[in-house]
């Protein structure tokens, strides 16, 4: 194997010298230094602290329920031959729902009619003979009584026959269908459940301390994820007996539902006003935490050069009211609190 020559070694060394940057030499007047970055002011949004009066609300969840639930029942028993409804179907007052087999009821009606027809000539003959003083009054009275009974039985038979057809007593939505064609039914077993949904109930469970804030007639703001626009309910009833399991009191709200947007079982949120509070309130987003976990805010002060700087300030917190939080100590009226852009690494820091 050939050894590298002196000329090759000299060429390699010269190449390395050429590739070495001259600006990195130590000492000398031509040394280049990196420029230092200038600190730029941080843009922030500021709110001036002032004492204000804010309404205090309690957020409660409530269940939507039909205003009333009506079972659809035949007044007589029998086998179902027609049923013209399905779950979720709207029905109107007096709308036809279904029918039963009428054969037995027609026989009873025909029998009652035959009895009336059979007694009519006997009663007419007895009345004529009574006028001729041939038949005593007692015979006429007996036939008249039998005719009254027969006519009542015929009226009752006609009614029983009419009860084999079922019509809805109210307008609403078919909540449940509990029978089908061919089933046997009777007055104790509904074939369907209809719910009145043009107005609905919202039932709130309220603790003992909040019951005094609610009175019949109060209007309560309501929201739900399924309806984009907020709506209102009116306090219809305030319960006087607490539920045994939760120890809360039921509050019933009446809510109009003309477009049937609210459905049974939905959950809505109610904002119940429980009072007013005066104090200093700032947005929740303005609150930070120190390294030790204490609540702080960034306030705007001026340094010796009359430049605006942000400095951290310890505070103590009160109640949360909506998107604002009460500040008990640490801030005074006129303080300028940074509510956006307050995340800084150094304290103080120049801002704009």
C-alpha positions, 0 to 999 in steps of 0.5 A, spaced: 500 500 500 502 506 498 503 512 503 501 519 502 506 523 499 508 530 502 505 534 497 498 530 498 498 532 505 500 539 504 494 540 499 489 537 504 492 542 510 491 548 505 484 546 503 482 546 511 485 553 512 481 556 506 474 553 509 475 556 516 471 562 516 476 568 518 470 571 522 471 567 527 478 569 529 480 570 536 482 577 538 484 582 532 479 588 530 475 584 525 471 580 530 464 580 528 459 579 534 451 577 534 446 583 534 442 583 540 434 582 540 430 589 542 425 587 547 418 589 543 412 591 547 407 586 548 399 588 545 394 587 551 387 589 552 385 593 558 379 594 563 378 599 568 376 597 575 369 600 577 364 598 582 358 595 579 352 592 581 350 585 578 345 580 578 346 573 581 343 567 578 343 560 580 344 555 574 339 549 574 337 543 570 330 541 569 326 536 565 321 537 560 314 534 561 308 534 557 303 539 560 298 533 561 298 525 559 291 522 557 290 515 556 286 513 550 281 508 553 275 504 550 269 505 554 267 497 553 271 491 552 272 487 546 277 485 540 280 491 536 278 491 529 281 498 527 287 502 530 289 508 526 295 511 530 302 510 530 307 513 536 309 520 534 303 522 530 299 528 532 292 527 533 286 533 534 280 533 538 275 528 536 279 525 531 278 517 530 283 512 533 280 505 533 274 501 533 272 494 536 268 488 534 261 490 534 257 484 533 255 482 540 253 489 542 249 490 535 245 483 538 244 487 545 241 493 541 237 489 537 234 485 543 232 492 546 229 494 540 225 488 539 222 489 547 220 496 545 217 494 539 213 488 542 210 492 548 208 498 544 201 495 542 200 492 548 200 499 552 196 502 546 191 497 547 191 498 555 190 505 554 184 505 550 181 500 554 182 504 560 178 510 557 173 505 556 173 503 563 174 496 561 182 495 564 184 497 571 189 503 572 194 498 575 194 494 568 196 500 565 201 502 570 204 495 569 205 496 562 208 503 562 213 501 567 215 495 563 215 500 557 220 505 560 225 499 562 225 497 555 226 504 552 232 505 558 235 498 556 235 500 548 238 507 550 243 503 554 244 498 548 245 504 543 250 507 548 254 501 548 254 500 541 257 507 540 263 506 545 266 501 540 268 507 536 274 511 540 275 518 538 281 522 542 278 527 547 284 532 546 289 534 541 296 532 542 302 527 540 301 519 541 307 518 546 305 510 546 302 505 542 300 500 547 295 495 543 295 493 536 289 490 531 287 483 534 288 485 541 283 484 547 282 490 551 277 493 556 276 500 560 282 499 564 287 498 559 289 504 554 290 503 547 295 509 547 297 515 551 297 522 548 301 527 550 299 535 550 305 538 548 303 545 545 305 547 552 310 543 556 312 543 564 319 544 566 320 541 573 326 544 577 329 541 583 330 547 588 334 547 594 331 549 601 335 556 600 333 557 593 325 556 594 324 563 597 327 566 590 321 563 586 314 566 586 308 564 582 308 568 576 316 569 575 319 569 568 325 564 568 330 564 562 331 557 559 336 555 554 337 548 551 342 545 546 337 543 541 334 550 540 338 556 538 334 561 541 333 562 548 326 562 551 322 563 557 318 559 562 313 562 567 313 559 574 306 555 575 307 552 582 312 552 587 312 545 591 311 545 599 313 538 600 321 536 599 322 529 595 324 524 600 331 522 596 334 529 594 330 533 599 329 538 594 323 542 592 319 541 585 318 548 581 313 547 575 314 552 570 309 553 564 313 553 557 309 555 551 311 550 545 307 552 539 312 549 534 313 542 538 321 544 538 321 541 546 320 534 547 318 530 553 325 528 556 329 533 554 334 537 559 334 545 559 338 549 563 334 555 567 337 561 570 334 563 576 335 570 579 337 569 586 339 577 588 344 582 586 351 583 588 355 590 588 362 589 588 368 589 583 368 584 577 373 582 572 372 577 566 374 570 568 380 570 563 383 575 567 385 571 572 392 567 573 396 563 578 402 564 581 408 559 582 405 558 589 398 557 586 395 564 589 390 568 584 393 574 581 392 579 575 396 583 571 395 590 572 398 596 568 403 601 571 408 606 569 415 605 570 421 611 571 421 612 563 413 613 563 412 607 559 406 602 560 408 596 564 405 590 566 406 587 573 403 581 577 398 583 583 395 578 588 388 578 589 382 574 593 376 571 589 369 571 591 363 568 587 363 567 580 357 571 576 356 568 569 363 570 565 365 575 571 368 573 578 368 578 584 374 580 587 374 581 594 381 584 595 387 586 591 384 591 586 381 598 587 377 602 583 381 605 577 386 600 576 387 598 569 387 590 569 389 586 563 384 582 560 387 579 554 394 578 553 396 577 560 401 571 559 408 574 560 414 571 563 417 577 566 415 582 571 414 587 569 414 587 562 413 593 557 406 593 554 402 597 549 
